[in-house]
């Protein structure tokens, strides 16, 4: 069977090569250099705290971590992005492998600080920013925590559930841009009892017996962790208050979150922010990530009804019984140059009985990873379709690169991802990207030996990606970042 598939793929590539000039669907790639940090816009400033919500949603600006690194060269900035990306992908793969194992309990010796979901129907949104030193996400925004609200930078992450911030008193806290949150100065901070339903929903829960306070611990695949009291607090988004959000008040934190005060988990789990505040924004949110090399517009995240774009195409949201954090979708195939690539079928991306496999949409991974057989077939088809371009040596995890020096634009084969019920045609700069200042561009996909595949944020650029938990679907709306 394997030999037959390889022969079919070989014959397809020969056929594609022979008919290249007649039938290949192409599009124009306008060449851009690696983004210079000095041109990424000013360092993110405190966001306007006045109410800015409409009747159908609230929007916040998002910032990319690179906006905080104006002292670095474009090459160094890109190298750091790939390093973060590798750690991120490896962390996700490790979490999937360990999903079936049970979590151990712990007894932390620290002080700790529960909540009801709001029944309000108001929507809200925020802008998204990408930052440099936070290891568990590429984008962050500015949110208010407590009463009165203290505004601070928080990483947004669709691959995490628990919301947490650094808190005083600190046993160990990393450096952050804003002052560390002091729960004693907030009128809305409330402790959560050890035996409460919310406390029991934690994967790693403990009890601070003095005071009967719930304790939490979250560990990340890169060795980062946060632990402390699990409490409830009010969060404010540009003046829109979300009360009783269960969050971690971290007194012992270590890792790669430097700069941000904490993390806003946007995953699918029971303790994620979208799940907790679902009634307030209709269980819907979306983000739109701009191509920083081609646009100065900010990225954004929107909560509520206006997060669902009318131009979006939707694919069903799948469930993995072993891991409820990630947003799984069904990838049926991929086309290059207008022709479906043989060998890339839905069977390669199935979730098996152990919870392995599948395809997730992730905001914190940059480069799309495909299970190795699918990647090889895609890469080979693209190489044939791009045979007229001058090849160049590989770069880092990229093995298919081109020398485009002396050009301002080129024609490249189209790439379309076929999800169940939704065909997503990628813009050229979502899959052929600059990797240095010498006009070397590389095919921005990579293979993985893991059964899990990840749709990364480079491929999501310029789309409003909609997460509609109410109707259990994920949507893609092209050109909807305005």
PyMOL commands that set and color helices and strands:
alter all, ss='L'
color gray80, all
select helices_A, chain A and resi 2-18+20-23+37-39+74-97+183-185+197-200+273-276+278-281+305-307+346-349+372-385+428-430+457-460
alter helices_A, ss='H'
color red, helices_A
select strands_A, chain A and resi 26-30+58-65+124-131+139-145+150-157+164-168+181-182+190-191+205-208+213-219+225-237+240-254+262-265+284-288+299-303+313-316+328-329+331-336+339-340+359-361+368-371+391-392+401-403+409-413+415-419+422-425+432-434+440-443+445-448+453-455+463-468+473-478
alter strands_A, ss='S'
color yellow, strands_A
deselect
rebuild
show_as cartoon
